[in-house]
Amino acid sequence: MYVAGLVIFIMMNHCSAIKIEGCGSDQHLVVEQAQRSFVLTCKEITAGYHVTWFFRKHHKTWSDFISAAVCYTYNVHCYRWLQTLTAHRINDSVIELRVQDVFHERPSLIQDSSITCREFDDNNNFMHDYTCNLHVIPFPSINCTAEMKPDKSSLSGHCHVTQIYFTERLYQCRWSWSQEHGDNRKMIGTSRVIQTHDSHTGTCSMDLPLPTADYYLYGVDLLPDHFYTKVTIQIT
């Protein structure tokens, strides 16, 4: 089972009068793939200029340019070319682009790509722009097992979680059990993920009741992202 994370590293275009909020030479914007959407805000747009957003897909020797949205001065709502995003004008100098469900619908759009906010005039002359380079962090994972305790009074459940981000949030494991095919799932309890070797690795544990005739399938939700995995029972 996988948990996700995405980091967007921002490179500053020093020739640009406009900028994307949160971008800087010493600052990066963190977006985890578990989120359904993230927002980029283009600010300090020159009065009277329109704005276009586009992705640039980087290959070894060439690049693709993929139009995302265009925002004209006379319309609050922008025209979008991709169904996975929306854009609208906040005021004369600020435009917001919301990217949503792109990780599920078009993940290749984000891999090895950048996104640019660019001004242009009524004659389609391009002026200033600002580019955010996108870098996708690989999916983290969670692997859980449970085994019989020596006194056979209960099971001992353990999960190993990798590539998570303790600096951004506190993680928990929510343990449950269910009937055949996962029906009527009931919560057993919640335990905290303890950081181990570094800030991207952790473990969680829980004492589990012995299986019954009705409830014998175990599972774990990793919170706060609500990713679920089944637990492998090892009875020795």
Salt bridges, closest charged atoms under 4 A:
GLU21 OE2 - LYS43 NZ 3.41
GLU32 OE2 - ARG169 NE 3.30
GLU44 OE2 - LYS19 NZ 3.44
ASP64 OD2 - HIS59 NE2 3.23
ASP101 OD1 - ARG36 NH2 3.11
GLU119 OE1 - HIS128 ND1 3.24
ASP122 OD1 - HIS50 NE2 2.64
ASP129 OD2 - ARG118 NH2 2.95
GLU180 OE2 - HIS181 NE2 3.44
ASP207 OD1 - LYS149 NZ 2.97
ASP221 OD2 - ARG174 NH2 3.75
ASP221 OD2 - ARG185 NH1 2.85
ASP225 OD1 - ARG169 NH1 2.40
